[in-house]
Amino acid sequence: MMDWLAALSHGGAVEWREALISLLVAFGLTQGIAGVYMLTFRGLSYSRTVVQSMALGSIITCTLMLAVGNNIAAGIGIAGGVSAIRFRTTLRDPRDVVFVFASLTIGMASGARAYGAAIAGAAMFGVATLLLHVTGYGSRRQPDGLLRFVAPAGQAGTEIAGAIAGILREHCGTFSLVTLREAAQGTVMEHAYQIRVRHPDLRAGLVTSLQALPGVADVSLMLQEPTLDL
């Protein structure tokens, strides 16, 4: 017992200090990655557990790397144990997967005592993420939403078709007919348009103008934001 305590306090002192430094480096760097994730996240499906898993995952991988070291047998044993674990939580956003994988990689580098690679990789990952977020890289202008309404069929529908087109041209930068089908035994036609309004303030006016037309009913505008994940 005394020999074991002596080994911890003397012979293993350097090893314990290096392990503690590795774990602190992994935890600190992944806190920065988690902060960048929270700063650049856009959507409704924010998960606190995803952020926490970044820091905790780096500690786990760092510990595994420290435990393996240069011992091939230990590495094979740990790999076999990890492969037996089944993670049933699925990440819906590929971006979340990238952040979690980055955190695990930082933990591996820290556990391997490659502090330069860990710090440089975390810094580059954070800067690149912020740069892509600020510049809006990869984003495209999408339609604002889907406009639905019913209008009379036959001659009555033909008479107000021009008025409908005029209202759409007045309020929308672009619009395209997606669906046109008969309803109510052919007495009305259901219209569905993909639209992009000229200005967000014109959305309410578009709906009001269509509702004012004779025979037009059930006007609805379903907005779709490409940055929101429901």
Secondary structure, 3 states (H helix, E strand, C coil): CHHHHHHHHHHCHHHHHHHHHHHHHHHHHHHHHHHHHHHHCCCCCCCHHHHHHHHHHHHHHHHHHHHHCCCHHHHHHHHHHHHCCCCCCCCCCHHHHHHHHHHHHHHHHHHCCCHHHHHHHHHHHHHHHHHHHHHCCCCCCCCCEEEEEEEECHHHHHHHHHHHHHHHHHHEEEEEEEEEEEECCCCEEEEEEEEEECCCCHHHHHHHHHHCCCCCEEEEEEECCCCCCC
